[in-house]
Amino acid sequence: MTNPFAHLDALAQAELVRSGEVAPDALVDAALSAMDDTNGATNAVIHRRDVAARSEASLVRPGDQPLAGVPIVVKDLDGTLAGEPYHAGSEHLKRHRYVATDTSWLFSRLTEAGCVIVGKSNTPELGLIPSTEPVAFGPTHNPWDPTRSPGGSSGGSAAAVASGVVPVGHAGDGGGSIRIPAAMCGLVGLKPSRGRVSLGPVETVGWDGLVQRLAVTRTVRDTAAVLDIVSGPRTGDPYWAAPPERRYADEVGAPVETLRIGWTAEAGDGSTVEPEVRDTVLAAVALLDGLGHRVGPAEGAPSSDAALVEEMTTHFLGAWPVWTAQSLDQFQRWTGVAPSPDTVEAHTWALAELGRATTGPAFGASVEGLRQLSRRVVSWWDDADILVTPTVGGLAPVLGQFGPEPENSLAGVFAASWIVAFTVAFNITGQPAISLPLGQSSSGVPIGVQLVAAPGRDDVLIRLAAQIEAAAPWAERRPQVWAG
């Protein structure tokens, strides 16, 4: 057993430290040992912090830090650590040895709460493909089946948590990048409401407000604890979510009112929903009905509306290349060297070239189109509290499917588009959405179910997710690659 604490969630590990039963450095050493033993199989962590982590463990204050001594990984995208390498999954930043100059406020809040960052996790370049297979660092393998993807773009974090290296992995979500890896790796993954967690000081918004950040965990209570720690606006943030009435931790185990819940397992983009995924959604629906909620088919559900999805896709594809070009311009400012087809992946370069060819008015029209569509999407919640869908319509894909073709650099991008069919709409609207690990395929691969709440109602989502977890617990499931 390389990590004797692997079976414990973050709050349980912190309680061991708080009680004096375990020292913070013991948790950190166990996580680093687990990394030694599992990373060859998963390639989840691409930058280790052994010396820094052991030093920071000595500064933990067990008496007043809610996650005292808890080892975590942070994604090598969606946040920076001052004085440490930052790659965004890219050969360009790796080759030019870029070192970040600022620490993200989200990371500062986690470390102030007692978390110890033991490493940085793998991610696809700029998070552009929902599978973690960057050329710069190689693919991350799913601990449940190493031939398969852990999802993306937070796949490295998800693999590290699922394999028992750490109980919490920082994650970010611009089109499903928290929820998709959570679904594929058997974890809890909450994309919080827009404006709930600050992206500063390096960024104001990501992808004009589509990107939100939090974590992947193994329990709902850990997700609630992390959200309590990192939520709340900072000076100058362009979006502010209304503060909750009480701590999110207090929602875990709280009585759940009878909710109006609609469900669908139909993808509006026409992609196939595999039978085992549909069966998992139906089982979740039956569970919710048994818990006393008002459950029925989701008439007019946004993710199943073919015309709405087509319009949404058109506007998204009018803006996404521009955001990619902006990111490569940022690479040049950071390194002093312009990216080229030799230093970024083919699909990244192709998207950026499309972005550079997009006029300002066309880009503005696409962004405004997304905002206008949000009104139509969110109106569904006028008559409902929760929408239930698959997180992903299929099982975790086999690695190696999403590369460019000789005559089409974007072939892999579009081949992977089915993965985000149920998730991206709620990045556009900024609504909170969570993936819960409610099923497994006949081959043992995890299947996630997504729950989406009205704007700002992260509290309802956590309260319901905790009720579901109590009724259908998943914490004792173990993948093929397991540090415990």
C-alpha positions in Angstrom: 0.0 0.0 0.0 1.7 3.2 -1.2 -0.9 5.6 0.1 -2.6 4.4 3.3 -4.9 7.4 3.1 -6.1 6.9 -0.4 -9.5 5.7 0.7 -10.1 8.9 2.7 -11.6 12.0 1.2 -10.0 15.4 1.8 -12.1 16.2 4.9 -11.3 12.9 6.5 -7.6 13.4 5.8 -7.8 16.9 7.3 -9.5 15.5 10.4 -6.6 13.1 11.0 -4.2 16.1 11.0 -6.5 18.2 13.2 -6.8 15.5 15.8 -3.0 15.0 15.9 -3.2 11.4 14.7 -1.3 12.2 11.5 1.2 14.9 10.6 0.8 16.9 7.4 4.1 15.7 6.1 2.8 12.1 6.4 -0.1 12.9 4.0 2.3 14.7 1.6 4.8 11.9 1.7 2.1 9.3 1.0 0.8 11.3 -2.0 4.3 11.6 -3.4 4.9 7.9 -2.9 1.6 7.1 -4.6 2.6 9.3 -7.5 5.9 7.3 -7.8 3.8 4.1 -8.1 0.9 5.2 -10.3 2.2 7.9 -12.6 4.0 5.5 -14.9 0.6 4.0 -15.7 -1.4 7.2 -15.8 0.9 10.1 -16.7 -1.4 12.3 -14.6 1.2 14.6 -13.1 3.7 16.3 -15.4 5.5 18.6 -12.8 6.3 17.5 -9.3 6.8 19.7 -6.3 8.4 17.3 -3.8 10.7 19.8 -2.1 8.3 22.7 -2.1 5.4 20.5 -0.9 7.4 19.1 2.0 8.4 22.6 3.0 4.9 23.9 2.8 3.6 21.0 4.8 5.7 22.2 7.7 3.8 25.5 7.7 0.3 23.9 8.0 -1.7 25.1 11.0 -4.0 22.3 12.0 -6.1 24.3 14.4 -7.5 26.9 12.0 -7.3 25.5 8.4 -10.3 23.5 7.1 -8.2 21.3 4.8 -5.0 21.3 6.9 -2.3 19.2 5.3 -4.4 17.8 2.4 -2.3 17.1 -0.7 -3.7 18.3 -4.0 -2.7 18.6 -7.6 -3.4 21.7 -9.7 -4.0 21.6 -13.4 -1.2 23.0 -15.6 -3.9 25.3 -17.2 -6.6 27.4 -15.6 -4.2 28.9 -13.0 -0.6 29.7 -12.3 1.9 29.5 -9.5 4.4 32.3 -9.2 8.0 31.2 -9.9 7.0 27.8 -11.3 6.7 26.5 -14.8 3.4 26.9 -16.7 2.8 25.1 -19.9 -0.9 25.1 -20.7 -0.2 21.7 -22.4 1.9 23.4 -25.0 5.3 22.7 -26.5 5.8 26.4 -27.0 5.8 27.3 -23.3 7.7 24.1 -22.5 10.4 24.8 -25.1 10.9 28.4 -24.0 10.7 27.5 -20.3 8.1 29.9 -19.3 7.8 30.6 -15.6 4.7 32.3 -14.2 5.0 35.6 -12.4 1.6 35.5 -10.5 -0.3 33.0 -8.3 -3.9 32.6 -9.1 -6.2 33.7 -6.3 -7.9 30.3 -6.4 -4.6 28.6 -5.6 -3.9 31.1 -2.8 -7.2 30.4 -1.2 -6.6 26.6 -1.3 -3.2 26.9 0.3 -4.5 29.4 2.9 -7.0 26.7 3.8 -4.1 24.2 4.4 -3.9 22.4 1.1 -0.4 21.4 0.0 0.2 21.4 -3.8 2.2 18.2 -4.6 2.3 18.6 -8.4 0.8 20.0 -11.6 -1.4 17.8 -13.7 -1.5 17.1 -17.4 -3.9 18.9 -19.8 -4.5 19.1 -23.6 -3.0 22.2 -25.2 -5.1 25.2 -24.2 -7.9 22.8 -23.2 -9.1 22.7 -26.8 -9.9 19.0 -27.0 -11.9 17.1 -24.3 -9.2 14.3 -24.1 -5.9 14.8 -22.4 -3.4 13.8 -25.1 -1.0 16.8 -25.5 2.0 16.3 -27.9 4.2 18.1 -25.4 3.7 15.7 -22.5 2.0 12.6 -23.9 -1.4 11.1 -23.1 -2.9 10.6 -19.7 -4.4 7.2 -19.2 -7.7 6.5 -17.4 -7.1 4.6 -14.1 -10.2 2.5 -14.8 -9.0 1.3 -18.2 -5.5 2.7 -19.2 -6.3 2.2 -22.9 -9.0 4.9 -22.5 -9.0 8.6 -22.1 -9.6 10.2 -18.7 -11.4 13.0 -20.6 -10.3 16.6 -20.7 -9.2 19.1 -20.3 -8.9 18.4 -16.6 -7.9 14.8 -17.3 -4.6 14.8 -15.4 -6.3 16.0 -12.3 -9.1 13.5 -12.6 -6.7 10.6 -13.1 -4.7 11.7 -10.1 -7.8 11.7 -7.9 -9.3 8.6 -9.3 -6.1 6.6 -8.7 -5.9 7.7 -5.1 -2.8 9.9 -5.3 -4.7 12.9 -3.9 -8.3 13.5 -2.8 -8.7 16.8 -4.7 -7.6 17.9 -8.1 -8.0 21.5 -9.3 -9.9 21.7 -12.6 -11.4 24.2 -15.0 -14.4 24.0 -17.4 -14.9 25.9 -20.6 -17.1 23.4 -22.4 -17.3 20.5 -19.9 -13.7 20.1 -18.8 -14.6 19.5 -15.1 -17.7 17.4 -15.7 -16.4 15.2 -18.6 -13.2 14.0 -16.7 -15.3 13.5 -13.6 -17.8 11.3 -15.6 -15.0 9.3 -17.3 -13.0 8.7 -14.1 -15.8 8.1 -11.6 -15.7 11.4 -9.7 -17.8 14.3 -8.6 -17.3 17.3 -10.8 -19.1 20.6 -10.2 -18.9 23.5 -12.7 -20.0 26.4 -10.4 -22.0 29.4 -11.5 -20.4 32.1 -13.5 -18.8 34.6 -11.2 -18.8 32.2 -8.2 -15.0 31.7 -8.3 -12.6 34.5 -9.3 -10.2 33.9 -12.3 -7.8 36.6 -11.1 -5.3 38.1 -11.0 -4.0 36.7 -14.3 -7.4 36.7 -16.0 -10.6 38.5 -15.8 -12.8 36.0 -17.8 -11.9 33.0 -19.8 -13.6 32.6 -23.2 -15.8 35.6 -22.5 -17.3 34.0 -19.4 -17.6 30.4 -20.5 -14.8 29.2 -18.3 -15.3 28.4 -14.6 -13.0 26.7 -12.2 -13.2 24.5 -9.2 -12.1 20.8 -8.7 -12.8 17.1 -9.1 -13.2 15.1 -5.9 -14.5 11.7 -4.8 -17.3 13.0 -2.5 -19.9 15.7 -2.6 -18.9 17.0 0.8 -15.3 17.7 -0.5 -16.7 19.6 -3.5 -18.8 21.7 -1.1 -15.8 22.3 1.2 -13.6 23.4 -1.7 -16.4 25.7 -3.1 -16.7 27.4 0.4 -13.0 28.0 0.4 -12.5 29.5 -3.1 -15.8 31.2 -3.8 -16.5 34.9 -3.6 -15.5 37.8 -5.9 -12.3 39.7 -5.8 -11.9 43.4 -6.6 -12.5 44.1 -10.3 -14.1 40.8 -11.2 -16.5 41.4 -14.2 -19.0 38.8 -13.0 -20.2 38.4 -9.4 -22.5 35.5 -8.4 -24.9 36.3 -5.5 -23.5 34.9 -2.3 -25.2 31.8 -0.8 -27.4 32.1 2.2 -25.2 29.7 4.2 -22.1 27.6 3.7 -22.2 25.0 0.9 -21.0 22.5 3.5 -24.2 23.0 5.3 -26.2 21.9 2.3 -24.6 18.4 2.6 -27.1 16.3 4.5 -29.7 19.1 4.7 -33.3 18.2 4.0 -34.1 18.5 0.3 -37.4 20.0 -0.7 -39.5 18.3 -3.4 -37.9 19.4 -6.7 -39.3 19.7 -10.2 -36.9 17.5 -12.2 -36.9 17.0 -16.0 -34.7 14.4 -17.8 -33.5 13.7 -21.3 -31.1 11.3 -22.9 -31.3 12.8 -26.4 -28.5 14.9 -27.8 -29.5 17.9 -29.9 -26.5 17.5 -32.1 -27.7 14.1 -33.3 -24.9 12.2 -31.7 -25.6 8.7 -30.4 -26.3 8.0 -26.7 -25.0 4.6 -25.9 -27.5 2.1 -24.3 -25.5 1.8 -21.1 -25.4 5.5 -20.7 -29.1 5.8 -21.3 -29.8 3.0 -18.8 -27.7 4.9 -16.2 -29.8 8.1 -16.7 -33.0 6.1 -16.4 -31.7 4.5 -13.1 -30.9 8.0 -11.8 -34.4 9.1 -12.8 -36.0 6.2 -10.9 -33.8 7.0 -7.9 -34.9 10.6 -7.9 -38.5 9.6 -8.2 -38.1 7.2 -5.3 -36.6 10.1 -3.2 -39.9 11.9 -3.7 -39.1 14.4 -6.4 -41.5 15.3 -9.2 -39.7 13.7 -12.2 -40.7 13.6 -15.8 -39.4 13.9 -19.4 -37.9 17.3 -20.0 -40.1 18.8 -22.7 -38.0 21.2 -24.8 -34.8 20.6 -22.9 -32.1 22.9 -24.3 -29.5 20.2 -24.8 -32.0 18.2 -26.9 -33.3 21.0 -29.1 -31.7 20.4 -32.5 -32.4 23.9 -33.8 -31.1 25.7 -30.7 -28.0 23.5 -30.6 -27.2 24.2 -34.3 -27.5 28.0 -33.7 -25.4 27.7 -30.5 -22.7 25.8 -32.4 -22.6 28.3 -35.1 -22.0 31.2 -32.7 -19.5 29.2 -30.6 -17.5 28.4 -33.7 -17.5 32.1 -34.6 -15.9 33.0 -31.3 -13.7 30.0 -30.3 -11.0 30.5 -32.9 -10.6 34.2 -31.8 -10.1 33.1 -28.2 -7.5 30.6 -29.4 -5.6 33.3 -31.3 -5.7 35.5 -28.3 -4.1 32.7 -26.2 -1.3 32.4 -28.7 -0.7 36.1 -28.6 -0.4 35.8 -24.9 2.2 33.1 -25.4 4.2 35.5 -27.4 4.0 38.2 -24.7 5.1 35.7 -22.1 8.0 34.3 -24.0 9.0 37.0 -26.4 8.8 34.5 -29.2 5.9 34.1 -31.6 4.3 30.6 -31.7 4.6 28.8 -34.9 3.3 25.5 -36.5 6.5 23.9 -35.0 5.7 24.9 -31.4 1.9 24.4 -31.2 -0.3 21.6 -32.2 -1.8 21.5 -35.7 -5.4 22.0 -34.5 -4.4 24.9 -32.3 -2.6 26.6 -35.1 -5.5 26.0 -37.5 -8.1 27.4 -35.0 -5.9 30.5 -34.4 -5.5 31.1 -38.1 -9.3 31.1 -38.4 -9.5 33.5 -35.5 -7.1 35.9 -37.1 -9.2 35.9 -40.2 -12.4 36.7 -38.3 -13.4 40.4 -38.3 -14.2 42.3 -35.2 -17.9 42.7 -36.0 -18.2 39.0 -36.8 -16.6 38.1 -33.5 -18.8 40.5 -31.6 -21.9 39.1 -33.4 -21.0 35.6 -32.3 -20.5 36.6 -28.7 -23.7 38.5 -28.6 -25.5 35.5 -30.3 -24.3 33.3 -27.5 -25.6 35.8 -24.9 -29.0 36.0 -26.6 -29.3 32.2 -26.8 -28.7 32.1 -23.0 -32.0 33.8 -22.5 -33.8 31.0 -24.4 -31.8 28.2 -22.6 -32.3 29.5 -19.1 -36.0 30.1 -19.6 -36.5 26.3 -19.4 -35.8 26.7 -15.6 -38.8 29.0 -15.2 -40.9 25.8 -14.8 -38.3 23.4 -13.4 -35.6 23.2 -10.8 -33.2 20.5 -12.2 -32.4 19.1 -15.6 -30.9 15.6 -15.7 -28.9 14.4 -18.7 -26.0 12.2 -19.5 -22.7 14.0 -18.8 -21.3 12.3 -21.9 -23.3 10.3 -24.4 -20.7 7.5 -24.7 -18.1 5.7 -22.7 -14.6 7.1 -22.2 -13.0 6.9 -25.7 -9.9 4.9 -26.5 -6.8 7.1 -26.6 -5.5 8.2 -30.0 -8.7 9.0 -31.8 -8.5 12.8 -31.9 -5.3 13.7 -33.8 -5.2 15.7 -37.0 -5.4 14.1 -40.4 -2.9 14.9 -43.1 -5.3 17.1 -45.1 -7.4 18.3 -42.1 -5.8 19.7 -39.0 -9.2 20.1 -37.4 -10.4 16.5 -37.9 -9.7 15.5 -34.3 -11.5 18.6 -32.9 -14.7 17.7 -34.7 -14.3 14.0 -34.1 -14.4 14.8 -30.4 -17.4 17.2 -30.5 -19.9 14.5 -29.4 -18.2 14.5 -26.0 -19.4 18.0 -25.2 -22.9 17.6 -26.5 -24.6 17.7 -23.1 -22.2 20.1 -21.3 -21.2 23.2 -23.4 -24.7 24.8 -23.3 -24.3 25.5 -19.6 -20.9 27.1 -20.0 -22.6 29.5 -22.4 -25.4 30.3 -19.9 -23.1 30.2 -16.8 -25.4 27.9 -14.9 -24.1 25.5 -12.2 -23.9 21.9 -13.4 -22.5 18.8 -11.7 -21.5 15.3 -12.9 -22.1 12.4 -10.5 -20.6 8.9 -10.9 -23.9 7.0 -10.9 -23.1 4.1 -13.2 -20.5 1.7 -14.7 -20.5 -0.1 -18.0 -20.4 -3.8 -18.3 -16.6 -3.5 -18.7 -16.3 -1.4 -15.5 -15.9 2.0 -17.1 -17.5 4.9 -15.1 -20.6 6.6 -16.4 -21.6 10.1 -15.2 -25.0 11.7 -14.9 -25.3 15.5 -15.2 -27.6 17.7 -13.1 -28.1 21.3 -14.0 -29.7 23.9 -11.8 -31.0 27.4 -12.4 -28.5 30.3 -12.5 -26.8 30.8 -9.1 -28.4 27.8 -7.5 -25.2 25.9 -6.6 -26.8 25.4 -3.2 -29.7 23.4 -4.6 -27.4 21.3 -6.7 -25.1 20.4 -3.8 -28.0 19.6 -1.6 -29.5 17.3 -4.2 -26.2 15.7 -5.1 -25.5 14.9 -1.4 -29.0 13.3 -1.2 -28.2 11.2 -4.2 -24.8 10.2 -2.9 -26.4 9.0 0.4 -28.9 6.9 -1.5 -26.5 5.5 -4.1 -22.9 5.7 -2.7 -20.0 5.3 -5.0 -16.9 5.9 -2.7 -15.9 2.2 -2.4 -15.4 1.6 -6.1 -11.8 1.1 -7.1 -10.1 1.5 -10.6 -7.5 -0.8 -12.1 -4.7 1.7 -11.2 -5.2 2.4 -7.5 -2.6 3.8 -5.0 -4.3 2.3 -1.9 
